[in-house]
Amino acid sequence: MNDFDYEVDKSVLLSKSNFSAYIENMVLENKGMTYFDAILKFSYDSDKDPDELLQFMSPVLLEKIKKAAIDMDLFRQDSYALDELL
């Protein structure tokens, strides 16, 4: 993971809308940060397992992550439904 100069606010109330907006802001405010980077940084800095954060990801954020994974050739678009990956 890259070292981004972004301090995670550990007091963020975890809800789908708050968490997803927070991740979106992290990505927008840090050039070169991916959604994967932002989620992993939040996970690391808040001492939460990435699997725990899955329940707080909005459908829009999940679609953006899926698109990023397709763009990075992590899986083919036609080979998996998003639900199969979660």
C-alpha positions as CSV (number, residue, x, y, z in Angstrom):
1,M,0.0,0.0,0.0
2,N,1.2,3.5,-0.8
3,D,2.0,6.0,1.9
4,F,-0.7,8.6,1.4
5,D,-0.6,11.8,3.5
6,Y,-4.1,11.3,4.8
7,E,-5.0,10.9,8.5
8,V,-8.1,8.7,9.0
9,D,-10.7,10.1,11.3
10,K,-11.4,7.2,13.6
11,S,-14.5,8.9,14.9
12,V,-16.3,8.4,11.6
13,L,-19.7,7.0,12.4
14,L,-19.9,3.8,10.4
15,S,-23.0,3.7,8.3
16,K,-23.3,3.0,4.6
17,S,-23.7,6.6,3.7
18,N,-21.0,8.0,6.0
19,F,-18.4,5.3,5.3
20,S,-18.9,5.5,1.5
21,A,-18.8,9.3,1.5
22,Y,-15.6,9.2,3.6
23,I,-13.9,6.7,1.2
24,E,-15.0,8.8,-1.8
25,N,-13.5,11.9,-0.2
26,M,-10.2,10.1,0.5
27,V,-9.9,9.1,-3.1
28,L,-10.8,12.6,-4.4
29,E,-8.4,14.3,-2.0
30,N,-5.4,12.1,-2.7
31,K,-4.1,11.9,-6.2
32,G,-3.3,8.4,-7.2
33,M,-5.3,6.8,-4.3
34,T,-7.5,4.0,-5.4
35,Y,-10.7,2.8,-3.7
36,F,-8.7,-0.3,-2.6
37,D,-6.0,2.0,-1.1
38,A,-8.6,4.1,0.7
39,I,-10.4,1.1,2.2
40,L,-7.2,-0.6,3.2
41,K,-5.9,2.6,4.8
42,F,-9.1,3.1,6.7
43,S,-9.0,-0.5,7.8
44,Y,-5.4,-0.3,9.0
45,D,-5.8,3.1,10.7
46,S,-9.0,2.2,12.4
47,D,-7.9,-1.3,13.4
48,K,-10.9,-2.9,11.6
49,D,-10.7,-5.9,9.3
50,P,-11.6,-5.1,5.7
51,D,-14.2,-7.8,5.9
52,E,-15.9,-5.9,8.7
53,L,-16.1,-2.8,6.5
54,L,-18.0,-4.6,3.7
55,Q,-21.3,-4.2,5.5
56,F,-20.8,-0.4,5.4
57,M,-20.1,-0.1,1.7
58,S,-23.0,1.3,-0.3
59,P,-24.1,-0.4,-3.6
60,V,-22.6,2.6,-5.5
61,L,-19.2,2.2,-3.8
62,L,-19.3,-1.6,-4.4
63,E,-20.0,-1.0,-8.1
64,K,-17.0,1.5,-8.3
65,I,-14.8,-1.1,-6.6
66,K,-16.0,-3.8,-9.1
67,K,-15.3,-1.4,-12.0
68,A,-11.8,-0.7,-10.7
69,A,-11.2,-4.4,-10.3
70,I,-12.3,-5.0,-13.9
71,D,-10.1,-2.1,-15.1
72,M,-7.1,-3.6,-13.2
73,D,-7.8,-7.0,-14.8
74,L,-8.4,-8.6,-11.4
75,F,-11.4,-10.4,-12.9
76,R,-13.4,-10.4,-16.1
77,Q,-16.6,-8.5,-16.2
78,D,-18.6,-11.4,-17.6
79,S,-17.2,-14.0,-15.3
80,Y,-18.6,-13.0,-11.9
81,A,-21.6,-11.4,-10.5
82,L,-20.8,-8.9,-7.7
83,D,-22.7,-11.0,-5.2
84,E,-20.4,-14.0,-5.9
85,L,-17.4,-11.9,-4.9
86,L,-18.8,-10.8,-1.5
